[in-house]
Amino acid sequence: MFLRKTYLTFLFTLIFTTTILSEATSQTNYDIVIYGGTSAGISAAIQASRMGKSVVLIEPGNRIGGLTTGGLGQTDIGNKQAIGGISREFYQNIKKYYDDPANWKWQTKEEYRDGGQTRTSVGEDAMWTFEPSAALKVYQQMMDAENINLVYEERLNRKTGVIKNGTRITEIRMESGKAFKGKMFIDASYEGDLMAVAGVSYTVGRESNQQYGETLNGVQANDYNITLRGTVSKNSAHHNFIDGVDPYIIKGDASSGLLPFIVEGGPGIDGSGDKGIQAYCFRMTLTDHPENRIPFKKPANYNELEYELLFRNYEAAKGPIEEMYSYGDPLVPWINSKMPNRKTDTNNQKGFSTDFIGQNWDYPEASYEEREKIAERHREYQQGLMWTLAYHPRIPQKVRDAVSKWGTCKDEYDREDGWQQQLYVREARRMISDYVMTQKNCEGFEVADDPVGLAAYGMDSHQVQRYVDANGFVQNEGNVEAHVSAPYPISFRSMVPKAKECSNLLVPVCVSATHIAFGSIRMEPVFMVLGQSAATAACMAIDEQIEIQQLDYSTLKEKLVYDKQILK
């Protein structure tokens, strides 16, 4: 009896002690709490560590790096000289990685010839194209040198997960119940979930041109010319269908109904605002190396009708299919950019391609479960597209021959089918702060006087919706490709919420910008730059014991320049 009571006492003590320890370790205090292990989140964490602050980086998934480790190896920059600080350090480390012959498995370094706008020139100190796995290793090496607590697979409780005292966030709580207290918080997610739950103003979709005095925002259906400082832009001219593609299930019979993914009614009045966001896709990592290639497979729920517009687009060609388009790959609807080790970064091109046009509008505000379904639907669509291009008999033989030699990679991602988890979230929520970046900033007509980094890529929006035009044919709407003549400054205030809403949060990804301005800012190197600048400001605000809106910009600028950020 005594032994039994002793055992029960020991067991109760053990359970009680374990519970106390669990409760004690479930809530942790940090100087800086970063939500989102994107490129911006990583650079922010590194900078916070280098400035001597305790920092936790919370990644909702199981892989850090966002798009940089998720397939976007063809770096969109615009002007390499605009990239400094930790961002440039990353690309310098990429070069060091590929300088090691041991990292060339499927080809030699001498055999690789990169292409596209980010071609690495002879003598450069950095390299701008890379495999996702290489980016992941480089990020991990950079973080291993710092004092960063990295937490995986913890998702913010989007109902009650932000605890505030007045305008200050005191802690954030995850769905698991785990909590993180901090002095400053950084939302580095693509979706802006922390920002939204914290009660910060934001928008989703396209503003009307009238709202901010722009010309490239809102609905962009017409193929008309806009002159921007001598540069001509044809909106929706690129990545569209050949003339005469019928939108109906039975050709010429409107009563048979529209083919999948075509909206009822027109696109809306040109320049008017809506809730549309530019299309998402997966940036595919493909290979043609037989030992590393996973052939494209037909999805279990494949629906041929979903690709009828693709068939009809090829069938509408008046001459040889090589002459279908005057730009890009004349045969295949993709941009198949070469990466090291016989791999690619494969992106959308032409009227029917990897972009799942119009099927992402609900994503920014959707629940986690709904987002997972949207992402999986995008993957299924894209898997079906690649199988169709590679093997379907209605696709021209030349196209099938070109596509079927490619497949996903065995050595890049965790999934057995070679597909990544990271959806290309080109645009989601965008904060509304005291300074909204607009088309005027991109064109240089307005210049922010408190820069924390530069953007240099063109104003770029992928298609937003698919509709039937006045002639009864299918068209895509929303594409804008407008040149930016020079790098331009991004305002510190565009990362900082309004003081009355939140006084210890910075938002380096879902910055305060219009749809069209965000289309220029939204590049991974720029997100890294902004992540570093956000962390710098957060650390300085902690040291001075002030709200983030009270930080003296001249002092911040001095530190940014010291850390090799490029501000002009």
HELIX and SHEET records of a PDB file:
HELIX    1   1 PHE A    2  THR A   25  1                                  24    
HELIX    2   2 SER A   39  ARG A   50  1                                  12    
HELIX    3   3 LYS A   80  ALA A   82  5                                   3    
HELIX    4   4 GLY A   85  ASP A   99  1                                  15    
HELIX    5   5 PRO A  101  ASN A  103  5                                   3    
HELIX    6   6 LYS A  109  GLU A  111  5                                   3    
HELIX    7   7 PRO A  132  ASP A  144  1                                  13    
HELIX    8   8 ASP A  193  VAL A  197  1                                   5    
HELIX    9   9 ASN A  209  TYR A  212  1                                   4    
HELIX   10  10 GLU A  304  TYR A  307  5                                   4    
HELIX   11  11 GLU A  308  GLU A  315  1                                   8    
HELIX   12  12 ILE A  321  GLU A  323  5                                   3    
HELIX   13  13 TYR A  368  TYR A  391  1                                  24    
HELIX   14  14 GLN A  397  SER A  404  1                                   8    
HELIX   15  15 GLN A  439  GLU A  443  1                                   5    
HELIX   16  16 PHE A  492  MET A  495  5                                   4    
HELIX   17  17 HIS A  515  ILE A  521  1                                   7    
HELIX   18  18 GLU A  524  GLU A  544  1                                  21    
HELIX   19  19 ILE A  548  GLN A  550  5                                   3    
HELIX   20  20 TYR A  553  TYR A  562  1                                  10    
SHEET    1   A 6 ASN A 149  TYR A 152  0                                        
SHEET    2   A 6 VAL A  55  GLU A  59  1                                        
SHEET    3   A 6 GLN A  27  TYR A  35  1                                        
SHEET    4   A 6 ALA A 179  ASP A 187  1                                        
SHEET    5   A 6 ARG A 168  ARG A 173 -1                                        
SHEET    6   A 6 VAL A 162  ASN A 165 -1                                        
SHEET    1   B 5 ASN A 149  TYR A 152  0                                        
SHEET    2   B 5 VAL A  55  GLU A  59  1                                        
SHEET    3   B 5 GLN A  27  TYR A  35  1                                        
SHEET    4   B 5 ALA A 179  ASP A 187  1                                        
SHEET    5   B 5 LEU A 505  LEU A 506  1                                        
SHEET    1   C 2 TYR A 202  THR A 203  0                                        
SHEET    2   C 2 ARG A 430  MET A 431 -1                                        
SHEET    1   D 2 ASN A 225  LEU A 228  0                                        
SHEET    2   D 2 THR A 231  LYS A 234 -1                                        
SHEET    1   E 2 TYR A 248  ILE A 250  0                                        
SHEET    2   E 2 ASP A 253  LEU A 258 -1                                        
SHEET    1   F 3 LEU A 286  THR A 287  0                                        
SHEET    2   F 3 GLY A 407  CYS A 409 -1                                        
SHEET    3   F 3 ARG A 293  PRO A 295 -1                                        
SHEET    1   G 2 TRP A 334  MET A 339  0                                        
SHEET    2   G 2 LYS A 343  ASN A 348 -1                                        
SHEET    1   H 2 PRO A 451  ALA A 455  0                                        
SHEET    2   H 2 TYR A 488  SER A 491 -1                                        
SHEET    1   I 2 MET A 459  SER A 461  0                                        
SHEET    2   I 2 VAL A 480  ALA A 482 -1                                        
SHEET    1   J 2 GLN A 465  VAL A 468  0                                        
SHEET    2   J 2 VAL A 474  GLU A 477 -1                                        
END                                                                             
